[in-house]
Amino acid sequence: MTTIDVPADRWHDAVAEAIATHPWLAHLTAIDGAGERGQDPDIIVVCRCENHDGDDVTVSTRVPRDGGSLDSVVDVVAGAAWYQREIHESFGVTFVGPGADNRALLIRDAPKPPLRKEVVLAQRAETTWPGVAGPGTSTSASRRRALPAGVPDPETWQRIKDGEDISDVEVVAAMSGRRPRSSAGRGRRA
């Protein structure tokens, strides 16, 4: 297995080189690099190709989460078209060039790409989650309440519902149960 990390401007050429020796597209996907504290704001795009010997090569690159774009690889491997559409709709990466079509399934006015870490799963936030203490159960004050994936703490969720403009880093931190190390005035006392 070979892994190649390339800058975004080399993406098309690197995938073309991989396909030349590994002609089967195994997968093309993306990963939101934003961790619990938002330390890596990039979207990582990954293409894995295989050959008839079972050998594979993986090409990856990073694009900015806001306004990130890559050259389409549909002219190199036609099977990439649907994957590129999914990456665009799910993570917000735009593909440009021949064969690029950035529409798949979502409505055009979706608020944010749904697989990015700062996107709150509103239905899940409004639903009582199994495991929350109910009648007849006791909880320890020291035990942290586990939040379902995609749900911020109740305070942050209320601020979002009230229309307050909250940074993506703070939303991700509220979903992980940890606060960012440096917050702009929020929660600090003079």
ROSE-4610 file (N, C-alpha, C; in Angstrom, 1 decimal, always signed):
// ROSE-4610
residu = [M/M/M/T/T/T/T/T/T/I/I/I/D/D/D/V/V/V/P/P/P/A/A/A/D/D/D/R/R/R/W/W/W/H/H/H/D/D/D/A/A/A/V/V/V/A/A/A/E/E/E/A/A/A/I/I/I/A/A/A/T/T/T/H/H/H/P/P/P/W/W/W/L/L/L/A/A/A/H/H/H/L/L/L/T/T/T/A/A/A/I/I/I/D/D/D/G/G/G/A/A/A/G/G/G/E/E/E/R/R/R/G/G/G/Q/Q/Q/D/D/D/P/P/P/D/D/D/I/I/I/I/I/I/V/V/V/V/V/V/C/C/C/R/R/R/C/C/C/E/E/E/N/N/N/H/H/H/D/D/D/G/G/G/D/D/D/D/D/D/V/V/V/T/T/T/V/V/V/S/S/S/T/T/T/R/R/R/V/V/V/P/P/P/R/R/R/D/D/D/G/G/G/G/G/G/S/S/S/L/L/L/D/D/D/S/S/S/V/V/V/V/V/V/D/D/D/V/V/V/V/V/V/A/A/A/G/G/G/A/A/A/A/A/A/W/W/W/Y/Y/Y/Q/Q/Q/R/R/R/E/E/E/I/I/I/H/H/H/E/E/E/S/S/S/F/F/F/G/G/G/V/V/V/T/T/T/F/F/F/V/V/V/G/G/G/P/P/P/G/G/G/A/A/A/D/D/D/N/N/N/R/R/R/A/A/A/L/L/L/L/L/L/I/I/I/R/R/R/D/D/D/A/A/A/P/P/P/K/K/K/P/P/P/P/P/P/L/L/L/R/R/R/K/K/K/E/E/E/V/V/V/V/V/V/L/L/L/A/A/A/Q/Q/Q/R/R/R/A/A/A/E/E/E/T/T/T/T/T/T/W/W/W/P/P/P/G/G/G/V/V/V/A/A/A/G/G/G/P/P/P/G/G/G/T/T/T/S/S/S/T/T/T/S/S/S/A/A/A/S/S/S/R/R/R/R/R/R/R/R/R/A/A/A/L/L/L/P/P/P/A/A/A/G/G/G/V/V/V/P/P/P/D/D/D/P/P/P/E/E/E/T/T/T/W/W/W/Q/Q/Q/R/R/R/I/I/I/K/K/K/D/D/D/G/G/G/E/E/E/D/D/D/I/I/I/S/S/S/D/D/D/V/V/V/E/E/E/V/V/V/V/V/V/A/A/A/A/A/A/M/M/M/S/S/S/G/G/G/R/R/R/R/R/R/P/P/P/R/R/R/S/S/S/S/S/S/A/A/A/G/G/G/R/R/R/G/G/G/R/R/R/R/R/R/A/A/A]
num = [1/1/1/2/2/2/3/3/3/4/4/4/5/5/5/6/6/6/7/7/7/8/8/8/9/9/9/10/10/10/11/11/11/12/12/12/13/13/13/14/14/14/15/15/15/16/16/16/17/17/17/18/18/18/19/19/19/20/20/20/21/21/21/22/22/22/23/23/23/24/24/24/25/25/25/26/26/26/27/27/27/28/28/28/29/29/29/30/30/30/31/31/31/32/32/32/33/33/33/34/34/34/35/35/35/36/36/36/37/37/37/38/38/38/39/39/39/40/40/40/41/41/41/42/42/42/43/43/43/44/44/44/45/45/45/46/46/46/47/47/47/48/48/48/49/49/49/50/50/50/51/51/51/52/52/52/53/53/53/54/54/54/55/55/55/56/56/56/57/57/57/58/58/58/59/59/59/60/60/60/61/61/61/62/62/62/63/63/63/64/64/64/65/65/65/66/66/66/67/67/67/68/68/68/69/69/69/70/70/70/71/71/71/72/72/72/73/73/73/74/74/74/75/75/75/76/76/76/77/77/77/78/78/78/79/79/79/80/80/80/81/81/81/82/82/82/83/83/83/84/84/84/85/85/85/86/86/86/87/87/87/88/88/88/89/89/89/90/90/90/91/91/91/92/92/92/93/93/93/94/94/94/95/95/95/96/96/96/97/97/97/98/98/98/99/99/99/100/100/100/101/101/101/102/102/102/103/103/103/104/104/104/105/105/105/106/106/106/107/107/107/108/108/108/109/109/109/110/110/110/111/111/111/112/112/112/113/113/113/114/114/114/115/115/115/116/116/116/117/117/117/118/118/118/119/119/119/120/120/120/121/121/121/122/122/122/123/123/123/124/124/124/125/125/125/126/126/126/127/127/127/128/128/128/129/129/129/130/130/130/131/131/131/132/132/132/133/133/133/134/134/134/135/135/135/136/136/136/137/137/137/138/138/138/139/139/139/140/140/140/141/141/141/142/142/142/143/143/143/144/144/144/145/145/145/146/146/146/147/147/147/148/148/148/149/149/149/150/150/150/151/151/151/152/152/152/153/153/153/154/154/154/155/155/155/156/156/156/157/157/157/158/158/158/159/159/159/160/160/160/161/161/161/162/162/162/163/163/163/164/164/164/165/165/165/166/166/166/167/167/167/168/168/168/169/169/169/170/170/170/171/171/171/172/172/172/173/173/173/174/174/174/175/175/175/176/176/176/177/177/177/178/178/178/179/179/179/180/180/180/181/181/181/182/182/182/183/183/183/184/184/184/185/185/185/186/186/186/187/187/187/188/188/188/189/189/189/190/190/190]
x = [+0.8/+0.0/+0.9/+0.6/+1.3/+0.4/+0.8/+0.0/+0.8/+0.1/+0.7/-0.1/+0.5/-0.2/+0.3/-0.6/-0.2/-0.9/-0.3/-1.0/-2.2/-3.2/-4.4/-4.2/-3.2/-2.9/-2.3/-1.9/-1.3/-2.3/-3.5/-4.5/-4.8/-5.2/-5.6/-4.4/-3.2/-2.1/-1.7/-1.8/-1.5/-2.5/-3.8/-4.8/-4.6/-4.2/-4.0/-2.8/-1.8/-0.6/-1.0/-1.8/-2.2/-3.1/-4.0/-4.9/-4.1/-3.0/-2.2/-1.6/-1.3/-0.8/-1.7/-2.8/-3.8/-5.2/-5.7/-6.8/-8.2/-8.3/-9.7/-9.8/-10.9/-11.2/-11.9/-11.2/-11.8/-12.7/-12.3/-13.1/-12.5/-13.4/-13.1/-14.0/-13.4/-14.2/-13.5/-14.1/-13.6/-13.7/-12.9/-12.9/-12.8/-13.7/-13.6/-12.5/-11.4/-10.3/-10.5/-11.6/-11.8/-12.0/-11.0/-11.1/-11.9/-11.7/-12.5/-12.3/-11.1/-10.9/-10.7/-11.1/-11.0/-9.6/-8.6/-7.2/-6.9/-7.6/-7.3/-8.5/-8.6/-9.9/-10.0/-9.1/-9.2/-10.1/-10.6/-11.3/-10.3/-10.2/-9.2/-9.9/-9.5/-10.1/-9.1/-9.7/-8.9/-9.4/-8.5/-8.8/-7.9/-8.6/-7.9/-8.1/-7.0/-7.1/-6.4/-6.9/-6.3/-5.9/-5.0/-4.7/-5.1/-4.9/-5.3/-4.5/-3.4/-2.6/-3.1/-4.1/-4.5/-3.7/-2.8/-2.0/-2.8/-2.7/-3.4/-2.5/-3.0/-2.4/-3.4/-3.1/-4.0/-3.4/-4.2/-3.8/-4.7/-4.1/-4.9/-4.4/-5.3/-5.0/-5.9/-5.6/-6.3/-6.8/-8.1/-8.6/-9.2/-9.2/-9.9/-11.3/-11.8/-13.2/-14.2/-13.8/-14.7/-14.1/-14.9/-14.5/-13.4/-13.2/-12.3/-12.7/-11.7/-12.1/-10.9/-11.2/-10.2/-10.6/-9.6/-9.8/-10.5/-11.5/-12.3/-11.4/-11.6/-10.8/-11.7/-12.9/-13.8/-13.2/-12.3/-11.7/-10.7/-10.2/-9.2/-10.0/-11.0/-11.7/-13.2/-14.0/-15.4/-16.2/-15.8/-16.5/-16.4/-15.6/-15.4/-16.5/-17.4/-18.4/-19.3/-19.9/-20.8/-20.1/-18.9/-18.2/-18.0/-17.6/-17.3/-18.6/-19.8/-21.0/-21.3/-21.1/-21.3/-20.3/-19.1/-18.1/-18.6/-19.0/-19.5/-20.6/-21.6/-22.8/-22.6/-21.8/-21.6/-20.5/-19.5/-18.4/-18.2/-18.8/-18.7/-17.5/-16.8/-15.7/-16.3/-15.9/-16.3/-15.3/-15.8/-14.9/-15.1/-14.0/-14.1/-13.4/-13.9/-13.2/-14.2/-13.7/-14.5/-15.1/-16.4/-17.1/-17.5/-17.2/-17.6/-19.1/-19.8/-21.2/-21.4/-21.7/-21.7/-23.1/-24.0/-25.3/-25.5/-26.2/-26.5/-27.9/-28.1/-29.3/-29.9/-29.1/-29.6/-30.3/-31.1/-31.8/-30.8/-31.0/-30.0/-29.7/-30.7/-30.5/-30.3/-29.6/-29.3/-28.4/-28.6/-27.8/-26.3/-25.9/-24.4/-24.3/-23.1/-22.9/-23.0/-23.9/-24.3/-23.2/-22.1/-21.1/-20.0/-20.1/-19.1/-19.3/-18.3/-18.4/-19.1/-19.2/-19.9/-21.4/-21.9/-23.3/-24.0/-25.0/-25.7/-26.9/-27.1/-28.2/-29.4/-30.2/-31.3/-32.3/-32.7/-33.7/-33.2/-31.9/-31.3/-31.2/-30.9/-30.8/-32.1/-33.2/-34.6/-35.2/-34.5/-35.1/-34.4/-35.1/-34.5/-33.7/-32.5/-31.5/-31.5/-31.5/-31.4/-30.1/-30.2/-29.1/-29.1/-30.0/-30.2/-31.0/-30.6/-31.2/-32.7/-33.5/-34.9/-35.5/-36.8/-37.4/-36.9/-36.6/-36.1/-34.6/-33.9/-32.5/-31.7/-30.5/-29.7/-28.5/-28.0/-26.8/-25.9/-24.6/-23.6/-23.3/-23.2/-23.0/-21.6/-20.7/-19.4/-19.4/-20.4/-20.4/-20.9/-20.2/-20.5/-21.6/-22.7/-23.7/-23.2/-23.4/-23.0/-24.0/-23.5/-24.3/-24.2/-25.3/-25.3/-24.4/-23.9/-23.0/-23.8/-23.2/-23.8/-24.7/-24.7/-25.5/-24.6/-24.8/-24.0/-24.6/-23.9/-24.5/-25.7/-26.6/-27.9/-27.8/-26.8/-26.6/-26.3/-25.4/-25.0/-26.1/-26.9/-28.0/-29.1/-29.3/-30.3/-29.8/-28.5/-28.0/-28.1/-27.9/-28.1/-29.5/-30.5/-31.9/-32.3/-31.7/-32.0/-31.4/-30.7/-30.1/-28.8/-28.2/-26.8/-25.8/-24.9/-23.9/-22.7/-22.6/-21.5/-20.5/-19.2/-18.2/-18.2/-17.8/-17.8/-16.9/-15.8/-14.9/-15.6/-16.4/-17.2/-18.3/-18.9/-20.0/-19.3/-18.2/-17.5/-17.1/-16.6/-16.2/-17.4/-18.5/-19.7/-20.3/-20.0/-20.5/-19.6/-18.3/-17.4/-17.4/-18.1/-18.1/-16.9/-16.1/-15.0/-15.1/-14.6/-14.6/-13.3/-13.3/-12.0/-11.2/-9.9/-8.9/-9.0/-9.1/-9.2/-10.6/-11.4/-12.7/-12.7/-13.4/-13.4/-14.4/-14.0/-14.8/-15.9/-16.3/-17.5/-17.0/-17.6/-17.3/-16.1/-15.6/-14.4/-14.9/-14.3/-14.7/-13.5/-13.8/-12.7/-12.2]
y = [-1.2/+0.0/+1.2/+2.1/+3.4/+4.5/+5.5/+6.7/+7.9/+8.8/+10.0/+11.2/+12.1/+13.4/+14.5/+15.1/+16.1/+17.5/+18.6/+19.9/+19.8/+20.7/+20.7/+20.9/+21.7/+22.0/+20.8/+19.8/+18.6/+17.4/+17.6/+16.6/+15.8/+16.5/+15.8/+15.0/+15.5/+14.8/+13.6/+13.7/+12.6/+11.5/+11.8/+10.8/+10.1/+10.9/+10.3/+9.4/+9.7/+8.8/+7.5/+7.6/+6.5/+5.5/+6.1/+5.3/+4.6/+5.2/+4.6/+3.2/+3.1/+1.8/+1.0/+1.6/+1.0/+1.4/+0.7/+1.2/+1.1/+0.6/+0.5/+1.5/+2.3/+3.2/+2.5/+2.4/+1.7/+2.6/+3.9/+4.8/+6.3/+7.2/+8.6/+9.2/+9.8/+10.4/+11.6/+12.1/+13.3/+13.1/+13.8/+13.7/+15.2/+15.5/+16.8/+16.8/+17.6/+17.6/+18.3/+19.0/+19.7/+18.7/+18.8/+17.9/+18.6/+18.1/+18.5/+20.0/+20.5/+21.9/+22.7/+22.1/+22.7/+23.0/+22.2/+22.4/+22.3/+21.5/+21.3/+21.7/+22.9/+23.4/+22.8/+22.1/+21.7/+20.5/+20.3/+19.1/+18.3/+17.0/+16.1/+15.3/+15.3/+14.5/+13.3/+12.1/+10.9/+10.0/+9.6/+8.7/+7.4/+6.3/+5.0/+4.2/+3.7/+3.0/+1.6/+0.6/-0.7/-1.3/-2.3/-3.0/-4.5/-5.2/-6.6/-7.5/-7.0/-7.8/-7.6/-6.7/-6.4/-5.3/-4.7/-3.6/-2.3/-1.4/-0.2/+1.0/+2.2/+3.5/+4.4/+5.2/+6.3/+7.6/+8.5/+9.9/+10.8/+11.7/+12.6/+14.0/+14.9/+16.4/+17.1/+18.3/+19.2/+20.4/+20.8/+22.0/+22.8/+24.2/+25.0/+24.6/+24.6/+24.3/+25.3/+26.5/+27.5/+27.9/+27.5/+27.8/+26.9/+25.8/+24.8/+24.2/+24.1/+23.5/+22.6/+21.6/+20.7/+20.5/+20.2/+19.8/+18.5/+18.4/+17.2/+16.1/+14.8/+13.7/+12.8/+13.3/+12.5/+12.2/+13.1/+12.8/+11.6/+11.4/+10.3/+9.0/+9.1/+7.9/+8.3/+7.8/+8.2/+7.9/+6.9/+6.5/+7.5/+8.5/+9.5/+10.5/+10.6/+11.6/+11.6/+10.4/+10.4/+10.7/+10.1/+10.4/+11.9/+12.6/+14.1/+14.8/+14.4/+15.0/+14.8/+13.6/+13.4/+14.3/+14.4/+15.2/+16.6/+17.1/+18.5/+18.7/+17.9/+18.1/+17.9/+16.9/+16.5/+17.3/+17.8/+18.6/+20.0/+20.3/+21.7/+21.9/+20.8/+20.9/+21.0/+22.0/+22.2/+21.6/+20.8/+20.2/+21.0/+21.4/+22.2/+21.5/+21.8/+21.3/+20.3/+19.7/+18.8/+17.6/+17.4/+16.3/+16.6/+17.8/+18.2/+18.6/+18.0/+18.3/+18.3/+19.4/+19.4/+19.2/+18.6/+18.3/+16.8/+16.4/+15.0/+14.9/+15.0/+14.7/+15.8/+16.7/+17.6/+18.8/+19.5/+20.7/+21.7/+22.6/+23.6/+24.6/+24.8/+25.8/+25.2/+24.0/+23.3/+24.3/+24.5/+25.5/+25.3/+24.0/+23.7/+22.3/+21.9/+20.5/+19.7/+18.6/+17.9/+17.0/+16.7/+15.8/+16.6/+17.9/+18.7/+18.7/+18.8/+18.6/+19.7/+20.9/+22.0/+22.0/+21.0/+21.0/+20.2/+20.9/+20.3/+19.5/+18.3/+17.5/+17.9/+18.8/+19.5/+18.5/+17.5/+16.6/+15.8/+15.4/+14.7/+15.5/+16.8/+17.7/+17.9/+17.8/+18.1/+16.8/+15.6/+14.4/+13.9/+13.4/+12.8/+11.6/+11.6/+10.6/+9.5/+8.2/+7.1/+7.3/+6.9/+7.0/+8.2/+9.2/+10.4/+9.9/+10.4/+9.9/+10.2/+9.2/+9.3/+9.2/+9.1/+8.9/+7.6/+7.7/+6.5/+6.1/+6.9/+6.7/+7.8/+7.4/+8.5/+8.7/+9.9/+10.3/+10.9/+10.8/+11.4/+12.8/+13.8/+15.1/+15.2/+14.3/+14.3/+13.6/+12.9/+12.1/+13.1/+13.2/+14.1/+13.4/+14.2/+13.6/+13.4/+12.2/+11.9/+12.5/+13.2/+13.8/+12.9/+12.7/+12.0/+12.7/+12.0/+12.6/+13.7/+14.8/+15.9/+16.8/+16.7/+17.5/+18.3/+19.6/+20.4/+20.4/+21.0/+21.0/+21.9/+21.8/+22.5/+24.0/+24.6/+26.0/+26.5/+25.8/+26.2/+25.9/+24.8/+24.6/+25.7/+26.1/+27.2/+28.5/+28.8/+30.0/+29.9/+28.6/+28.4/+28.6/+28.1/+28.2/+29.7/+30.4/+31.9/+32.7/+32.1/+32.8/+33.5/+33.2/+33.8/+33.2/+34.1/+33.7/+33.1/+31.8/+31.0/+30.5/+30.6/+30.1/+28.6/+28.1/+26.7/+25.9/+26.5/+25.9/+25.8/+26.8/+26.7/+25.6/+25.5/+24.5/+23.1/+22.8/+21.5/+21.2/+22.2/+22.0/+21.7/+22.4/+22.1/+20.7/+20.2/+18.8/+17.8/+18.1/+17.1/+17.2/+18.2/+18.4/+19.2/+19.8/+20.5/+21.9/+22.9/+24.3/+24.6/+25.5/+25.9/+26.5/+26.4/+27.0/+28.5/+29.1/+30.6/+31.0/+31.5/+31.9/+33.4/+34.1/+35.5/+36.1/+36.1/+36.8/+35.9/+34.9/+34.1/+33.2/+33.3/+32.4/+33.0/+34.1/+34.6/+35.7/+35.8/+36.9/+37.8/+39.1/+40.0/+40.1]
z = [+0.0/+0.0/+0.0/-0.9/-1.0/-0.7/+0.0/+0.3/-0.1/-0.9/-1.4/-1.0/-0.3/+0.1/-0.8/-1.6/-2.5/-2.3/-2.7/-2.6/-3.6/-3.3/-4.1/-5.6/-5.9/-7.3/-8.1/-7.4/-8.0/-8.0/-7.4/-7.2/-8.5/-9.6/-10.8/-11.4/-11.4/-12.0/-11.1/-9.8/-8.9/-9.0/-9.2/-9.4/-10.7/-11.8/-13.1/-13.1/-12.3/-12.2/-11.5/-10.4/-9.7/-10.5/-11.3/-12.2/-13.3/-13.7/-14.8/-14.4/-13.1/-12.6/-11.8/-11.3/-10.5/-11.0/-12.1/-12.9/-12.3/-11.1/-10.5/-9.3/-9.5/-8.4/-7.3/-6.2/-5.0/-4.3/-4.1/-3.3/-3.5/-3.4/-3.4/-2.4/-1.4/-0.3/+0.3/+1.4/+2.1/+3.6/+4.3/+5.8/+6.3/+7.3/+7.9/+8.9/+8.7/+9.5/+10.9/+11.1/+12.3/+13.5/+14.4/+15.6/+16.7/+17.9/+19.0/+19.2/+19.0/+19.2/+17.9/+16.8/+15.5/+15.0/+15.4/+15.1/+13.7/+12.9/+11.5/+10.7/+10.2/+9.6/+8.1/+7.6/+6.2/+6.0/+4.8/+4.3/+3.6/+4.0/+3.4/+2.3/+1.1/+0.0/-0.2/-0.3/-0.4/-1.6/-2.4/-3.6/-3.4/-3.4/-3.3/-4.6/-5.2/-6.5/-6.3/-7.0/-6.8/-8.2/-8.2/-9.5/-9.3/-10.4/-10.4/-9.4/-8.9/-7.9/-6.5/-6.3/-5.0/-4.3/-5.0/-4.5/-4.6/-3.7/-3.8/-3.6/-4.1/-3.8/-3.4/-2.4/-1.9/-2.1/-2.7/-3.0/-2.1/-1.4/-0.5/-0.7/-0.5/-0.5/+0.5/+0.7/+1.7/+0.9/+1.2/+0.7/+1.8/+1.7/+2.8/+2.9/+4.1/+4.4/+3.8/+3.6/+3.0/+1.6/+0.6/-0.8/-1.3/-0.8/-1.3/-2.6/-3.5/-4.8/-5.3/-6.1/-6.7/-8.2/-9.0/-10.4/-10.4/-11.3/-11.4/-12.0/-11.6/-12.1/-13.0/-13.4/-14.2/-15.6/-16.1/-17.4/-17.3/-16.1/-15.8/-15.5/-14.7/-14.2/-14.1/-15.1/-15.1/-13.8/-13.1/-11.9/-10.8/-11.0/-9.9/-9.9/-10.9/-11.0/-9.8/-9.5/-8.4/-7.0/-6.8/-5.6/-5.5/-6.5/-6.5/-6.1/-6.6/-6.3/-4.8/-4.2/-2.8/-2.0/-2.4/-1.6/-1.6/-2.8/-2.9/-1.9/-2.0/-1.2/+0.3/+0.6/+2.0/+2.8/+2.0/+2.7/+2.1/+1.0/+0.4/-0.5/-0.9/-1.8/-3.3/-4.0/-5.4/-6.4/-7.3/-8.4/-9.6/-10.3/-11.5/-12.7/-13.9/-15.1/-15.8/-16.8/-17.6/-16.8/-17.0/-16.3/-14.9/-14.4/-13.1/-13.0/-12.1/-11.9/-10.4/-9.7/-8.3/-7.7/-8.4/-7.9/-7.7/-6.6/-6.5/-5.9/-4.6/-4.0/-3.1/-2.5/-1.5/-2.2/-1.4/-2.0/-2.1/-3.1/-3.4/-2.2/-1.4/-0.3/+1.1/+1.1/+2.3/+3.1/+4.4/+5.1/+5.1/+5.4/+5.4/+4.9/+4.4/+4.0/+5.3/+5.2/+6.4/+7.1/+6.4/+7.1/+7.7/+7.7/+8.4/+9.9/+10.6/+12.1/+12.8/+12.2/+12.9/+12.7/+11.9/+11.6/+12.7/+13.3/+14.4/+13.8/+14.4/+14.0/+14.8/+14.3/+15.0/+15.6/+14.7/+15.2/+16.4/+16.4/+17.5/+18.7/+18.5/+19.7/+20.4/+19.6/+20.2/+20.8/+20.6/+21.1/+22.3/+23.3/+24.5/+24.1/+24.5/+24.1/+25.1/+24.7/+25.7/+26.5/+27.8/+28.7/+29.6/+29.2/+30.1/+31.3/+32.5/+33.7/+33.6/+34.0/+34.0/+35.4/+35.5/+36.9/+37.5/+38.8/+39.5/+39.3/+38.6/+38.4/+39.1/+39.5/+40.1/+39.3/+39.3/+38.6/+39.5/+39.3/+40.0/+39.4/+40.3/+39.8/+39.1/+39.5/+38.8/+37.5/+37.2/+35.9/+34.8/+33.7/+32.6/+31.8/+31.5/+30.6/+29.2/+28.7/+27.4/+26.4/+25.4/+24.3/+23.1/+22.4/+21.2/+20.1/+19.2/+18.1/+17.4/+17.1/+16.4/+17.2/+18.5/+19.4/+20.3/+20.3/+21.3/+22.7/+23.7/+25.0/+25.0/+25.9/+25.9/+25.8/+26.5/+26.5/+25.0/+24.4/+23.0/+22.0/+22.2/+21.4/+21.5/+22.7/+22.9/+22.2/+22.3/+21.6/+20.1/+19.5/+18.1/+17.7/+18.5/+18.2/+18.3/+19.2/+19.3/+18.2/+17.3/+16.1/+16.4/+17.5/+17.8/+16.8/+16.4/+15.5/+16.3/+16.2/+17.0/+16.0/+16.4/+15.5/+15.4/+14.2/+14.0/+15.0/+15.4/+16.4/+17.7/+18.1/+19.4/+19.3/+18.2/+18.0/+18.1/+17.4/+17.5/+18.9/+19.6/+21.0/+21.9/+21.6/+22.4/+22.2/+21.0/+20.7/+21.3/+21.6/+22.2/+23.7/+24.3/+25.7/+26.2/+25.3/+25.7/+25.1/+25.8/+25.4/+24.7/+23.7/+23.1/+24.2/+24.0/+25.0/+25.1/+23.9/+23.9/+23.3/+24.2/+23.7/+23.8/+22.9/+22.8/+23.8/+25.0/+26.0/+26.6/+26.0/+26.5/+27.6/+28.7/+29.9/+30.7/+30.3/+31.1/+32.0/+33.1/+34.1/+34.3/+34.4/+34.6/+36.0]
